[in-house]
Amino acid sequence: MSALPFRARLSGEVAGLVRGTLSVQQCKELQGALEQAMGDPWSWPPSDCEDLDDSVRQIVLPDLIAHYVVLPDPPVPHLWVIALTVL
């Protein structure tokens, strides 16, 4: 993962949900989706098609919806996962 241009960071609330609520399978699915997003942050659709700021993106999985913000500025470009909804 260190070769990817972006890193993913989870908000405290999201990290708590990942640790305490998600199954092992859900964690693997989320990890795979975040790895895809780290390789190409724009690969997932915008959170709101009406919003002019396309830096907020959403990952939609069968059991989860995650929202992240693309923060491309150095020194460490990263994705900030700001919300996680467990369906």
GUPA-814359 format. One line per 2 residues: number of its first residue (from 1); their letters; for each residue z, x, y of N, C-alpha, C, O. Coordinates in Angstrom, 1 decimal, decimal comma. Example, Ala and Ser with C-alpha at 12.3 -4.5 7.8 and 13.67 -1.06 7.14 Angstrom:
1) as) 7,8 13,2 -5,7 7,8 12,3 -4,5 7,8 13,2 -3,3 8,5 14,2 -3,3 ~ 7,1 12,8 -2,2 7,1 13,7 -1,1 7,9 12,9 0,0 8,0 13,4 1,1
//
This chain:
1) ms) 0,0 0,8 -1,2 0,0 0,0 0,0 0,0 0,9 1,3 -0,4 0,4 2,3 ~ 0,4 2,1 1,2 0,5 2,9 2,4 -0,9 3,3 3,0 -1,0 3,6 4,1
3) al) -2,0 3,1 2,1 -3,3 3,4 2,6 -3,9 2,3 3,5 -4,9 2,5 4,1 ~ -3,3 1,2 3,4 -3,8 0,0 4,2 -3,5 0,2 5,7 -2,5 0,8 6,0
5) pf) -4,4 -0,2 6,6 -4,2 0,0 8,0 -3,1 -0,8 8,6 -2,5 -0,5 9,6 ~ -2,7 -1,9 8,0 -1,7 -2,8 8,5 -0,5 -2,8 7,5 -0,7 -2,6 6,3
7) ra) 0,7 -3,1 8,0 1,8 -3,3 7,2 2,3 -4,7 7,4 2,0 -5,3 8,4 ~ 3,0 -5,3 6,4 3,5 -6,7 6,6 5,0 -6,6 6,8 5,7 -5,8 6,1
9) rl) 5,5 -7,3 7,7 6,9 -7,4 8,0 7,3 -8,9 7,9 6,6 -9,8 8,4 ~ 8,5 -9,2 7,3 8,9 -10,6 7,2 10,0 -10,8 8,2 10,9 -10,0 8,4
11) sg) 10,0 -12,0 8,8 11,2 -12,4 9,6 12,4 -12,6 8,7 12,2 -12,7 7,5 ~ 13,5 -12,6 9,3 14,8 -12,7 8,5 14,8 -14,0 7,7 15,3 -14,1 6,6
13) ev) 14,3 -15,1 8,3 14,3 -16,4 7,7 13,4 -16,4 6,5 13,7 -16,9 5,4 ~ 12,2 -15,8 6,7 11,2 -15,7 5,6 11,7 -14,8 4,4 11,6 -15,2 3,3
15) ag) 12,3 -13,7 4,8 12,9 -12,8 3,8 14,0 -13,5 3,0 14,1 -13,3 1,7 ~ 14,8 -14,3 3,6 15,8 -15,1 2,9 15,2 -16,1 1,9 15,7 -16,2 0,8
17) lv) 14,1 -16,7 2,3 13,5 -17,7 1,4 12,8 -16,9 0,2 12,9 -17,4 -0,9 ~ 12,2 -15,8 0,5 11,6 -15,0 -0,6 12,7 -14,6 -1,6 12,5 -14,7 -2,8
19) rg) 13,8 -14,1 -1,1 14,9 -13,7 -2,0 15,6 -14,8 -2,7 15,9 -14,7 -3,9 ~ 15,8 -15,9 -2,1 16,6 -16,9 -2,6 16,0 -18,2 -3,2 16,6 -18,9 -3,9
21) tl) 14,7 -18,4 -2,9 14,1 -19,6 -3,3 12,8 -19,5 -4,1 12,6 -20,3 -5,1 ~ 12,0 -18,4 -3,9 10,8 -18,3 -4,6 10,9 -17,8 -6,0 11,8 -17,0 -6,4
23) sv) 10,1 -18,4 -6,9 10,0 -17,9 -8,3 9,3 -16,5 -8,3 8,7 -16,1 -7,3 ~ 9,4 -15,9 -9,5 8,7 -14,6 -9,6 7,2 -14,8 -9,4 6,6 -14,0 -8,8
25) qq) 6,6 -15,9 -10,0 5,2 -16,1 -9,8 4,8 -16,4 -8,4 3,8 -15,9 -7,9 ~ 5,6 -17,1 -7,6 5,4 -17,4 -6,2 5,4 -16,1 -5,4 4,6 -15,8 -4,5
27) ck) 6,4 -15,2 -5,8 6,5 -13,9 -5,1 5,2 -13,1 -5,3 4,7 -12,4 -4,4 ~ 4,7 -13,1 -6,6 3,5 -12,3 -6,9 2,3 -12,9 -6,1 1,5 -12,1 -5,6
29) el) 2,2 -14,2 -6,1 1,1 -14,8 -5,3 1,2 -14,4 -3,9 0,1 -14,1 -3,2 ~ 2,3 -14,5 -3,3 2,5 -14,2 -1,9 2,2 -12,7 -1,6 1,6 -12,4 -0,6
31) qg) 2,7 -11,8 -2,5 2,4 -10,4 -2,4 0,9 -10,2 -2,4 0,4 -9,4 -1,6 ~ 0,2 -10,8 -3,3 -1,3 -10,6 -3,4 -2,0 -11,1 -2,2 -2,9 -10,4 -1,7
33) al) -1,5 -12,2 -1,6 -2,1 -12,7 -0,4 -1,9 -11,8 0,8 -2,7 -11,6 1,6 ~ -0,6 -11,3 0,9 -0,3 -10,4 2,0 -1,1 -9,1 1,9 -1,4 -8,5 2,9
35) eq) -1,3 -8,6 0,6 -2,1 -7,4 0,5 -3,5 -7,6 0,9 -4,1 -6,7 1,6 ~ -4,0 -8,8 0,6 -5,4 -9,1 1,1 -5,4 -9,1 2,7 -6,3 -8,6 3,3
37) am) -4,3 -9,8 3,2 -4,2 -9,8 4,7 -4,0 -8,5 5,3 -4,6 -8,2 6,4 ~ -3,3 -7,6 4,7 -3,1 -6,2 5,2 -4,5 -5,5 5,2 -4,7 -4,7 6,1
39) gd) -5,3 -5,7 4,2 -6,6 -5,0 4,2 -7,6 -5,6 5,2 -8,4 -4,9 5,7 ~ -7,5 -6,9 5,5 -8,3 -7,6 6,4 -7,5 -8,7 7,0 -7,5 -9,8 6,5
41) pw) -6,8 -8,5 8,2 -5,9 -9,5 8,7 -6,6 -10,8 9,1 -6,0 -11,9 9,2 ~ -8,0 -10,7 9,3 -8,7 -11,9 9,8 -9,3 -12,7 8,6 -10,0 -13,6 8,8
43) sw) -8,9 -12,3 7,3 -9,5 -12,9 6,1 -8,9 -14,3 5,9 -9,6 -15,2 5,3 ~ -7,8 -14,6 6,4 -7,2 -16,0 6,3 -7,5 -16,8 7,6 -7,7 -16,2 8,6
45) pp) -7,6 -18,1 7,5 -8,0 -18,9 8,6 -6,9 -18,9 9,7 -5,7 -18,7 9,5 ~ -7,4 -19,3 11,0 -6,4 -19,4 12,1 -5,4 -20,5 11,8 -5,7 -21,5 11,0
47) sd) -4,2 -20,4 12,3 -3,2 -21,5 12,1 -3,6 -22,8 12,7 -3,4 -23,8 12,1 ~ -4,2 -22,8 13,9 -4,6 -24,0 14,5 -6,0 -23,8 15,1 -6,2 -23,0 16,0
49) ce) -6,9 -24,6 14,7 -8,3 -24,4 15,1 -8,5 -24,8 16,6 -9,5 -24,4 17,2 ~ -7,5 -25,5 17,2 -7,6 -25,9 18,6 -7,0 -24,8 19,5 -7,2 -24,8 20,7
51) dl) -6,3 -23,9 18,9 -5,6 -22,9 19,7 -6,6 -21,8 20,1 -7,4 -21,3 19,2 ~ -6,5 -21,3 21,3 -7,4 -20,2 21,7 -7,0 -18,8 21,2 -7,8 -17,9 21,2
53) dd) -5,7 -18,7 20,8 -5,2 -17,5 20,3 -5,4 -17,4 18,8 -4,7 -18,1 18,1 ~ -6,3 -16,6 18,3 -6,5 -16,6 16,9 -5,7 -15,5 16,2 -6,0 -15,3 15,0
55) sv) -4,7 -15,0 16,8 -3,9 -14,0 16,2 -2,9 -14,6 15,2 -2,3 -13,9 14,4 ~ -2,6 -15,9 15,3 -1,7 -16,6 14,3 -2,6 -17,1 13,2 -3,5 -17,9 13,4
57) rq) -2,4 -16,6 12,0 -3,2 -16,9 10,8 -2,3 -17,6 9,8 -1,0 -17,5 9,9 ~ -2,9 -18,3 8,8 -2,1 -18,9 7,8 -2,7 -18,6 6,4 -3,9 -18,5 6,2
59) iv) -1,7 -18,4 5,5 -2,1 -18,2 4,1 -1,7 -19,5 3,4 -0,5 -19,9 3,4 ~ -2,6 -20,1 2,7 -2,4 -21,3 2,0 -2,5 -21,0 0,5 -3,6 -20,7 0,0
61) lp) -1,4 -21,2 -0,2 -1,4 -21,0 -1,7 -1,0 -22,3 -2,3 -0,6 -23,2 -1,6 ~ -1,1 -22,5 -3,6 -0,8 -23,8 -4,2 0,6 -24,3 -3,9 0,8 -25,5 -3,7
63) dl) 1,6 -23,4 -3,9 3,0 -23,8 -3,6 3,6 -23,3 -2,3 4,7 -23,6 -2,0 ~ 2,8 -22,6 -1,5 3,3 -22,0 -0,3 2,3 -22,0 0,8 1,1 -22,0 0,6
65) ia) 2,9 -22,1 2,0 2,1 -21,9 3,2 2,8 -20,8 4,1 4,0 -21,1 4,4 ~ 2,2 -19,7 4,4 2,8 -18,7 5,2 2,0 -18,5 6,5 0,8 -18,5 6,5
67) hy) 2,7 -18,4 7,6 2,1 -18,1 8,9 2,4 -16,7 9,3 3,6 -16,3 9,2 ~ 1,4 -16,0 9,8 1,7 -14,6 10,3 0,9 -14,4 11,6 -0,1 -15,0 11,9
69) vv) 1,4 -13,4 12,3 0,8 -13,0 13,6 0,3 -11,6 13,4 1,0 -10,7 12,8 ~ -1,0 -11,4 13,8 -1,6 -10,1 13,7 -1,2 -9,3 15,0 -1,5 -9,7 16,1
71) lp) -0,5 -8,2 14,8 -0,1 -7,3 15,9 -0,8 -6,0 15,7 -0,3 -5,1 15,0 ~ -2,0 -5,8 16,3 -2,9 -4,7 16,0 -2,5 -3,4 16,8 -3,1 -2,4 16,5
73) dp) -1,7 -3,5 17,7 -1,4 -2,3 18,6 -0,6 -1,3 17,9 0,3 -1,5 17,2 ~ -1,0 0,0 18,2 -0,2 1,1 17,7 1,1 1,1 18,3 1,3 0,5 19,3
75) pv) 2,1 1,9 17,8 1,9 2,9 16,8 1,8 2,4 15,4 1,3 3,1 14,5 ~ 2,3 1,2 15,1 2,3 0,7 13,7 1,7 -0,7 13,7 2,4 -1,7 13,9
77) ph) 0,4 -0,8 13,5 -0,2 -2,2 13,4 0,4 -2,9 12,2 0,6 -2,4 11,1 ~ 0,8 -4,2 12,4 1,4 -4,9 11,3 1,2 -6,4 11,5 0,7 -6,9 12,5
79) lw) 1,5 -7,0 10,4 1,5 -8,5 10,3 2,9 -9,0 10,3 3,7 -8,5 9,5 ~ 3,2 -9,9 11,2 4,6 -10,4 11,3 4,6 -11,8 10,7 4,1 -12,7 11,2
81) vi) 5,2 -11,9 9,5 5,2 -13,2 8,8 6,4 -14,0 9,4 7,5 -13,7 9,3 ~ 6,0 -15,0 10,2 7,0 -15,8 11,0 7,5 -17,1 10,4 8,5 -17,6 10,8
83) al) 6,7 -17,6 9,4 7,1 -18,9 8,8 6,7 -18,9 7,4 5,6 -18,4 7,0 ~ 7,4 -19,6 6,5 7,1 -19,8 5,1 7,5 -21,2 4,7 8,7 -21,6 4,9
85) tv) 6,6 -22,0 4,3 6,9 -23,3 3,8 6,7 -23,4 2,3 5,6 -23,0 1,8 ~ 7,7 -23,8 1,6 7,6 -23,9 0,1 7,3 -25,4 -0,2 8,1 -26,3 0,2
87) l) 6,2 -25,7 -0,8 5,8 -27,0 -1,1 6,4 -27,5 -2,4 6,2 -28,7 -2,8
//
